[in-house]
Amino acid sequence: TESKITSLLTEVNGNEFKYKFLVFEKKLRDKTHFEHTINIAYKYDLEGEKISSDHKFPAYCFFRTRESKELKFIVHAPFLLTDSREGIKEDVWNDFLIKELAELVGDSLPEIRKMGLLDVDFLNVLPIIKDDFKDSEFQPIYDAVLNKLSSDEKLLSANDGSRISAKQALLARGEGLTSLLDSGQLSQLFEIENCQWLDSSIPENSAIWNYLKDELKIPIVRPETFVNKLKDEFIQKQSDGWMIKFYSFLLKPKELWEKSNSILRQKKFIRLSDNTHVTPLHENGNPQAYLPSDLPSSLPTIKQNIAKDENARKFLIELGLSEPDELYEILEFVLPKYSKSEIAVSQEENIHDVKKISKLLTDYRSKNPSDSITKIKTLLRKI
């Protein structure tokens, strides 16, 4: 397979137009061993920097025919034509030529990748709309492109600018997924080696999107897909910084956690100060974790550096988590330590405990008076 760049100068009504084509050619022989040349030509855009998808071309046999007006590049071969020289005969020789043209199109894709031209826009140049080639003599070209893009060759553009094969690719549907999950994390979650996001600039439900989804069978990942894949081991490996990003991301897809039976509420994704993880609530509906307060707590508390992030804290509060109830903590965790015959409390811990009790006794003025008085009466009876 050889390639070259060819310019075409035309004049219409006294105006000159210059077009540039990237041409691939292939030599082949007929049964008599006579040599023939077949060509495909991709048209550059007006700036001459990218391959254009703005024009459809008929097939050529030295001159244009009326066959196949769905291709966005030129195919040229020594077809056997009808008497009018406008149509291509149904013939074994023509079938052979179309098969060779299809192979040439497939072989051109790695070369176009080397030139840096195989971007998302270039996919629009290729035959990607299946119905356009149904019952067409040029369907082998559609099939050849599909087979090439489905192979292990890295012909697709990843979101980070690298190249990946269709088997390594995922489509993101949902704001924030591509910035939340990198290649390593995707590979862990989906158990696909070197898994990556496809270029996020691909418009959803466009011809390219539908081709990638329906023909190349590339999975679509939605927020619920991601959450379904979450496992304890994955969460345990993530940094505090990632947990902050994760909680911030969850502010928008509220359907994942809003209801009591929501999928995320069954996952151990709340990181505590000792780096263990719990579900947000016990089966009885009581919290399994609390937001950190000014004073150390005996209750399971969310890690301080995570909870202090504004967006992460906002999510945790919307999830239904709060700072510990002072009275509950004092009655259940603080006072029982001092009711034993031998009190094993350090001086520092004792000071913190006294501060908690003092805080409850002094805070009643700034809170609901009747509620605070009830709590104080309960506390004084226990003391």
Phi and psi in degrees as a GROMACS rama.xvg file:
@    title "Ramachandran Plot"
@    xaxis  label "Phi"
@    yaxis  label "Psi"
@TYPE xy
-118.23  150.999  GLU-2
-130.581  153.749  SER-3
-157.636  161.74  LYS-4
-105.429  128.125  ILE-5
-123.46  137.914  THR-6
-105.654  145.329  SER-7
-127.017  124.275  LEU-8
-109.749  123.882  LEU-9
-126.821  158.18  THR-10
-127.429  125.457  GLU-11
-127.547  119.869  VAL-12
51.1804  41.8633  ASN-13
81.6941  -2.65779  GLY-14
-103.112  132.858  ASN-15
-90.9921  138.001  GLU-16
-127.824  131.796  PHE-17
-113.748  126.308  LYS-18
-118.752  146.808  TYR-19
-122.614  135.487  LYS-20
-126.245  143.109  PHE-21
-96.2908  114.48  LEU-22
-110.397  132.639  VAL-23
-115.869  136.233  PHE-24
-132.925  158.94  GLU-25
-145.495  136.599  LYS-26
-93.8466  140.072  LYS-27
-149.324  164.902  LEU-28
-123.074  148.51  ARG-29
-89.0585  -172.343  ASP-30
-64.3476  -23.8913  LYS-31
-89.7974  4.8671  THR-32
70.7514  15.3298  HIS-33
-75.0002  134.843  PHE-34
-85.0332  135.897  GLU-35
-125.707  159.962  HIS-36
-122.325  132.411  THR-37
-115.581  151.43  ILE-38
-137.864  151.216  ASN-39
-127.355  145.968  ILE-40
-137.473  122.018  ALA-41
-97.068  131.119  TYR-42
-85.5607  130.78  LYS-43
-76.7416  159.272  TYR-44
-75.0031  177.207  ASP-45
-62.2144  -30.3003  LEU-46
-80.1188  -12.8047  GLU-47
72.484  22.4239  GLY-48
-110.09  -25.3319  GLU-49
-132.965  158.526  LYS-50
-81.7989  132.892  ILE-51
-91.5806  147.643  SER-52
-117.54  20.2711  SER-53
-90.5892  6.51514  ASP-54
-143.281  141.804  HIS-55
-106.887  143.19  LYS-56
-123.565  144.572  PHE-57
-78.5593  171.366  PRO-58
-74.0051  150.975  ALA-59
-117.847  142.841  TYR-60
-133.719  78.9702  CYS-61
68.7498  -40.3593  PHE-62
-125.205  166.327  PHE-63
-70.0778  145.541  ARG-64
-107.429  -173.608  THR-65
-105.505  15.6203  ARG-66
-92.3454  141.926  GLU-67
52.9563  94.7601  SER-68
-108.621  23.1392  LYS-69
-106.189  -10.3282  GLU-70
-81.2  139.879  LEU-71
-100.78  22.0236  LYS-72
-147.205  162.754  PHE-73
-87.5241  135.215  ILE-74
-115.994  133.997  VAL-75
-132.376  132.702  HIS-76
-158.456  159.297  ALA-77
-79.3571  66.6927  PRO-78
-66.3479  155.529  PHE-79
-86.1842  121.745  LEU-80
-103.252  163.478  LEU-81
-70.9991  171.612  THR-82
-59.4732  -32.122  ASP-83
-76.6971  -9.59748  SER-84
62.2774  21.628  ARG-85
-110.087  -15.5299  GLU-86
-121.608  160.862  GLY-87
-102.374  127.108  ILE-88
-67.6846  151.307  LYS-89
-79.0715  105.823  GLU-90
-153.655  148.974  ASP-91
-60.0011  -40.5455  VAL-92
-62.455  -44.3759  TRP-93
-65.8611  -37.5764  ASN-94
-60.5896  -40.7714  ASP-95
-63.0821  -44.665  PHE-96
-62.4109  -42.8818  LEU-97
-65.7499  -38.8096  ILE-98
-61.5219  -42.1447  LYS-99
-68.4607  -37.7992  GLU-100
-62.6245  -41.3292  LEU-101
-60.9341  -42.6551  ALA-102
-64.5256  -38.6653  GLU-103
-64.6358  -41.2806  LEU-104
-60.9154  -46.3967  VAL-105
-60.1622  -42.9426  GLY-106
-69.2759  -22.9162  ASP-107
-73.0109  -23.5487  SER-108
-64.063  -46.3067  LEU-109
-61.7933  -33.201  PRO-110
-68.5108  -40.2127  GLU-111
-65.6206  -35.8141  ILE-112
-61.1814  -44.0317  ARG-113
-61.1696  -31.3113  LYS-114
-78.9649  -6.3  MET-115
77.9856  20.4422  GLY-116
-104.352  -6.28687  LEU-117
-89.7538  72.528  LEU-118
-101.704  -173.118  ASP-119
-60.0218  -42.549  VAL-120
-60.381  -34.1269  ASP-121
-63.6465  -27.968  PHE-122
-59.8161  -27.4616  LEU-123
-69.0222  -19.8856  ASN-124
-75.1596  -28.6322  VAL-125
-80.216  158.534  LEU-126
-73.8057  96.9367  PRO-127
-117.188  -4.56603  ILE-128
-100.203  105.209  ILE-129
-56.5001  -43.3926  LYS-130
-63.9734  -25.0536  ASP-131
-65.7682  -21.4767  ASP-132
-116.638  9.00561  PHE-133
-67.1554  127.509  LYS-134
62.8795  20.0648  ASP-135
-96.1112  145.946  SER-136
-66.5146  -15.673  GLU-137
-97.3872  12.8497  PHE-138
-58.3039  -32.4306  GLN-139
-55.1913  -28.481  PRO-140
-70.2588  -42.7518  ILE-141
-58.2922  -46.7653  TYR-142
-63.8364  -39.7958  ASP-143
-64.4796  -41.3108  ALA-144
-65.5563  -43.9491  VAL-145
-61.0639  -44.035  LEU-146
-63.6519  -39.2661  ASN-147
-67.8376  -44.8959  LYS-148
-72.2436  -21.4528  LEU-149
-85.4097  -8.2689  SER-150
-76.6769  -175.257  SER-151
-79.9197  -4.1243  ASP-152
-68.5632  141.245  GLU-153
-88.0535  87.3296  LYS-154
-112.387  -6.9785  LEU-155
-101.362  150.989  LEU-156
-87.3514  121.473  SER-157
-82.5811  165.119  ALA-158
-66.7147  -23.7271  ASN-159
-91.6404  6.47001  ASP-160
93.94  -8.16405  GLY-161
-82.3519  -178.748  SER-162
-112.293  139.653  ARG-163
-138.815  161.583  ILE-164
-88.2209  166.535  SER-165
-61.3903  -30.9986  ALA-166
-71.5241  -17.4348  LYS-167
-98.9765  -2.03952  GLN-168
-97.5939  147.846  ALA-169
-134.906  143.599  LEU-170
-101.567  130.457  LEU-171
-95.2153  128.686  ALA-172
-126.046  100.452  ARG-173
143.191  128.848  GLY-174
-62.2764  132.082  GLU-175
94.2965  -11.9471  GLY-176
-64.4489  -42.0017  LEU-177
-67.6403  -30.6166  THR-178
-85.6655  -18.3944  SER-179
-82.9154  -38.3109  LEU-180
-117.976  120.356  LEU-181
-92.391  -178.073  ASP-182
-59.205  -44.1761  SER-183
-61.8179  -41.9515  GLY-184
-68.47  -39.7617  GLN-185
-62.2185  -40.9199  LEU-186
-62.8921  -38.6476  SER-187
-65.7213  -46.4968  GLN-188
-69.0274  -42.6616  LEU-189
-102.147  -1.65318  PHE-190
54.8644  44.7777  GLU-191
-124.849  124.551  ILE-192
-65.1683  133.53  GLU-193
53.422  39.5469  ASN-194
-69.4587  140.574  CYS-195
-146.207  159.454  GLN-196
-74.2927  141.719  TRP-197
-73.1717  163.087  LEU-198
-48.4098  121.495  ASP-199
-75.0457  -4.72065  SER-200
-80.6605  -5.30213  SER-201
-69.2003  119.131  ILE-202
-66.4316  134.731  PRO-203
-63.0852  137.667  GLU-204
66.8541  13.9853  ASN-205
-76.7678  172.865  SER-206
-60.3342  -39.5199  ALA-207
-65.4643  -47.2307  ILE-208
-56.615  -47.3846  TRP-209
-66.118  -36.1782  ASN-210
-65.6904  -45.9175  TYR-211
-61.5263  -41.4266  LEU-212
-74.618  -49.071  LYS-213
-88.0995  -37.069  ASP-214
-97.5057  -43.8824  GLU-215
-85.4394  -7.21551  LEU-216
59.3023  36.809  LYS-217
-80.0053  127.236  ILE-218
-66.3068  144.79  PRO-219
-99.0342  129.122  ILE-220
-107.013  117.448  VAL-221
-104.135  166.701  ARG-222
-52.6414  -39.9877  PRO-223
-69.6159  -30.802  GLU-224
-62.6748  -46.5935  THR-225
-60.7851  -47.6496  PHE-226
-65.1238  -36.9112  VAL-227
-60.501  -32.1223  ASN-228
-80.9371  -14.9005  LYS-229
-61.288  130.297  LEU-230
-124.919  158.488  LYS-231
-55.3428  -43.5778  ASP-232
-63.1291  -36.5131  GLU-233
-64.7105  -48.4244  PHE-234
-62.4647  -39.6877  ILE-235
-62.436  -27.9972  GLN-236
-81.9009  -14.4237  LYS-237
-81.4211  149.122  GLN-238
-74.6828  164.662  SER-239
-61.3221  -37.1217  ASP-240
-60.9953  -40.2355  GLY-241
-68.5878  -38.3431  TRP-242
-60.9075  -37.7845  MET-243
-62.8383  -46.1503  ILE-244
-60.7021  -40.1654  LYS-245
-63.693  -48.9458  PHE-246
-62.7164  -38.7096  TYR-247
-65.7478  -41.1341  SER-248
-58.9009  -37.7455  PHE-249
-71.9832  -7.12151  LEU-250
-62.4222  -30.0467  LEU-251
-91.1043  -51.1476  LYS-252
-78.9367  72.1561  PRO-253
-66.4883  -19.9991  LYS-254
-64.4732  -15.7152  GLU-255
-75.988  -19.7624  LEU-256
-143.889  -4.22484  TRP-257
-64.7685  -43.9469  GLU-258
-87.3835  156.134  LYS-259
-62.3223  -26.895  SER-260
-100.899  14.82  ASN-261
-62.056  150.824  SER-262
-59.2113  -40.3519  ILE-263
-68.3146  -29.3656  LEU-264
-68.3884  -11.8115  ARG-265
-90.9573  -4.69805  GLN-266
-98.51  146.032  LYS-267
-86.8274  85.4114  LYS-268
-122.451  5.03091  PHE-269
-93.2592  117.275  ILE-270
-89.7431  123.956  ARG-271
-90.9762  172.038  LEU-272
-63.5455  -23.044  SER-273
-95.1549  14.3498  ASP-274
69.0704  13.2259  ASN-275
-87.37  169.67  THR-276
-131.374  142.717  HIS-277
-137.073  162.63  VAL-278
-73.4888  159.623  THR-279
-60.7986  -39.4021  PRO-280
-129.404  152.963  LEU-281
-69.0138  167.748  HIS-282
-61.5628  -27.5984  GLU-283
-81.5082  0.0032773  ASN-284
94.4388  -6.41414  GLY-285
-78.8271  149.086  ASN-286
-62.424  143.588  PRO-287
-99.9517  -4.77944  GLN-288
-151.899  152.793  ALA-289
-130.968  151.843  TYR-290
-70.5683  142.687  LEU-291
-67.6834  142.458  PRO-292
-109.987  -173.336  SER-293
-65.2544  -28.7728  ASP-294
-109.603  149.069  LEU-295
-57.0893  147.379  PRO-296
-124.621  149.475  SER-297
-83.2604  -11.415  SER-298
-83.643  155.569  LEU-299
-62.5794  121.535  PRO-300
-119.372  140.149  THR-301
-66.8816  144.998  ILE-302
-55.914  131.556  LYS-303
-57.1737  -49.0892  GLN-304
-68.8198  -19.9044  ASN-305
-81.3585  -46.9518  ILE-306
-68.3218  -21.7238  ALA-307
-81.477  -14.1208  LYS-308
-68.1144  133.504  ASP-309
-58.1264  -50.2164  GLU-310
-71.8498  -39.0067  ASN-311
-62.9894  -43.1661  ALA-312
-64.3658  -39.677  ARG-313
-59.8483  -44.068  LYS-314
-62.4293  -46.119  PHE-315
-62.2136  -37.151  LEU-316
-68.271  -44.4389  ILE-317
-64.0803  -27.3646  GLU-318
-70.1246  -18.3154  LEU-319
109.184  9.53004  GLY-320
-93.8401  151.185  LEU-321
-148.103  177.843  SER-322
-69.2056  156.283  GLU-323
-59.6126  145.453  PRO-324
-73.4072  117.953  ASP-325
-59.4692  -44.723  GLU-326
-64.9073  -44.0177  LEU-327
-59.4989  -45.1226  TYR-328
-66.1174  -40.6816  GLU-329
-65.6144  -44.2791  ILE-330
-70.6735  -37.7643  LEU-331
-92.4429  -26.4109  GLU-332
-122.99  -31.6793  PHE-333
-86.5075  -59.7976  VAL-334
-60.9162  -38.2752  LEU-335
-58.5237  -25.6604  PRO-336
-66.7293  -25.4805  LYS-337
-100.245  1.58241  TYR-338
-95.5369  -2.77987  SER-339
-82.6884  158.245  LYS-340
-64.271  -35.8967  SER-341
-116.825  118.909  GLU-342
-93.5149  114.992  ILE-343
-107.682  73.3  ALA-344
-125.703  129.475  VAL-345
-73.0158  163.775  SER-346
-62.7432  -41.1389  GLN-347
-63.6281  -43.8832  GLU-348
-64.7667  -39.2026  GLU-349
-61.781  -40.6912  ASN-350
-63.1389  -43.4042  ILE-351
-62.2152  -40.1947  HIS-352
-64.339  -43.5827  ASP-353
-62.7241  -39.732  VAL-354
-63.3241  -37.8079  LYS-355
-63.5588  -45.4619  LYS-356
-64.5871  -43.1544  ILE-357
-61.7216  -40.4066  SER-358
-62.787  -43.3301  LYS-359
-63.1593  -39.5145  LEU-360
-71.08  -29.2005  LEU-361
-96.3447  -18.1636  THR-362
-80.8948  -9.49337  ASP-363
-60.9914  -27.9767  TYR-364
-68.8569  -28.9153  ARG-365
-93.2754  -2.36392  SER-366
-117.275  -169.607  LYS-367
-61.937  112.558  ASN-368
-57.4696  -46.6981  PRO-369
-65.4331  -39.5788  SER-370
-65.9015  -43.1525  ASP-371
-65.1333  -41.3169  SER-372
-62.8198  -40.9382  ILE-373
-60.9682  -42.8313  THR-374
-64.44  -41.6193  LYS-375
-65.7199  -41.306  ILE-376
-60.9242  -43.5966  LYS-377
-61.8263  -42.3688  THR-378
-65.4801  -45.2354  LEU-379
-65.3419  -34.9176  LEU-380
-63.5557  -39.4147  ARG-381
-71.1282  -38.1618  LYS-382
